[in-house]
Amino acid sequence: MLTWRAEGERRLLQCFLSSDEDGTTLVDEARRSGLPLIEGATLADRIRRRLQIFDAAADGKPIRCFVNIGGATANYGDTEASLEVPNGLVLKLPSLPSSPSRGLLFEFAARGVPVVHLLYVKGLARENGLPFDPVPFPPLPAR
């Protein structure tokens, strides 16, 4: 997943990648891009590293919202509680697991940060009459 955040004139690109089945394609692409590759021996290590990146990027300011799109393991975690998280704005989770691999969604919720959770984006688009992955992309509105 690529996350863009505008800061005045400057853009900060943070790249959170997972590997494909053979573990090479996405890793090779990340290394070629020159962007940081988030590595760790365990899922909990990789979640912890992402939290450090978010906290550093926030530069002491509060993180006001965490948006999860899709079911990336580092965001969604590997606990049964992930299956209980509803789509949309989540101000209070049905349960908060204590596992160190519970995912960023739960880490931010534990901090009191609102979460926007969008799982099964294709279905959400269809239910709301929106195109999913249109080709070509529609033009951006003029500013």
C-alpha positions in Angstrom: 0.0 0.0 0.0 1.3 3.5 -0.8 0.2 6.3 1.4 0.6 10.0 0.3 0.5 12.8 2.8 0.8 16.4 1.7 2.8 18.8 3.9 2.7 22.2 2.4 4.8 22.2 -0.8 6.4 18.9 0.1 5.1 15.4 -0.3 6.1 12.5 1.9 5.8 9.0 0.5 5.7 6.1 2.9 5.7 2.7 1.4 4.2 -0.2 3.3 4.8 -3.4 1.3 4.1 -7.1 1.7 5.6 -9.8 -0.4 4.0 -11.9 -3.0 4.0 -15.7 -2.9 7.7 -16.1 -3.8 8.7 -13.1 -1.7 10.7 -11.4 -4.5 8.6 -9.3 -6.8 7.4 -6.6 -4.4 10.6 -6.6 -2.4 12.7 -6.1 -5.6 10.4 -3.3 -6.7 10.7 -1.6 -3.3 14.5 -1.8 -3.4 14.6 -0.4 -6.9 12.4 2.5 -5.9 14.7 3.7 -3.2 11.9 3.9 -0.7 12.2 2.3 2.8 11.3 -1.4 3.1 9.7 -2.3 6.4 11.1 -5.6 7.6 10.9 -7.6 10.8 11.3 -11.1 12.0 7.6 -11.3 13.0 4.3 -9.6 12.2 4.5 -7.9 15.6 7.9 -6.5 14.7 6.6 -5.1 11.4 3.5 -3.6 13.1 5.7 -2.0 15.7 8.0 -0.5 13.0 5.0 1.0 11.1 3.8 2.6 14.4 7.3 4.1 14.8 7.0 5.5 11.2 3.6 7.0 11.8 4.7 8.5 15.1 7.8 10.0 13.5 5.8 11.5 10.6 3.3 13.0 13.1 6.2 14.8 14.7 4.6 15.1 18.1 1.2 16.1 16.8 -1.8 13.8 17.4 -2.8 11.4 14.7 -6.4 12.2 14.2 -7.6 9.2 12.2 -6.3 5.9 10.8 -7.8 4.7 7.5 -7.5 1.0 6.7 -8.4 0.0 3.1 -8.4 -3.7 2.5 -7.2 -6.6 4.6 -3.4 -6.1 4.8 -2.2 -8.2 7.7 -0.1 -5.5 9.3 -3.2 -3.2 9.3 -5.8 -5.8 10.1 -3.9 -8.1 12.4 -4.1 -11.8 12.7 -6.7 -12.2 15.5 -10.3 -13.4 15.4 -11.3 -9.8 16.5 -10.5 -8.6 13.0 -13.6 -10.4 11.8 -15.8 -8.3 14.1 -14.7 -4.9 12.9 -17.5 -3.2 10.9 -17.0 -1.2 7.7 -17.0 2.6 8.0 -16.2 5.0 10.8 -15.3 3.0 13.9 -15.1 5.0 17.2 -15.3 2.0 19.5 -14.3 -1.6 18.5 -16.4 -4.6 19.5 -13.3 -6.0 21.2 -9.7 -5.0 21.6 -7.3 -8.0 21.5 -4.1 -7.9 23.6 -2.0 -9.8 21.0 1.2 -8.0 19.8 0.1 -8.9 16.3 -3.3 -7.4 16.5 -2.6 -4.9 13.7 -2.4 -1.1 13.3 -6.2 -0.8 13.2 -6.3 -2.0 16.8 -3.2 -0.2 17.9 -4.7 3.2 16.8 -8.1 2.3 18.3 -6.3 1.5 21.6 -4.8 5.1 21.5 -8.3 6.5 21.1 -7.8 7.4 17.4 -10.9 7.0 15.2 -10.6 4.4 12.5 -12.1 4.3 9.1 -12.3 0.7 8.0 -13.0 -0.2 4.4 -12.9 -3.9 3.7 -14.2 -5.4 0.5 -13.9 -2.2 -1.4 -15.3 -3.7 -4.7 -18.6 -4.6 -3.0 -18.7 -1.2 -1.2 -18.3 0.6 -4.6 -21.0 -1.6 -6.2 -23.4 -1.0 -3.3 -22.9 2.8 -3.6 -23.1 3.0 -7.4 -19.4 3.9 -7.8 -17.1 2.6 -10.5 -14.4 0.1 -9.3 -11.0 0.5 -10.8 -12.2 2.3 -13.9 -10.0 2.4 -17.0 -9.2 5.1 -17.8 -9.5 6.9 -14.5 -11.9 9.8 -14.6 -10.2 13.3 -14.7 -9.7 15.1 -11.5 -11.9 18.1 -10.8 -10.4 21.5 -11.4 -9.3 23.3 -8.3 
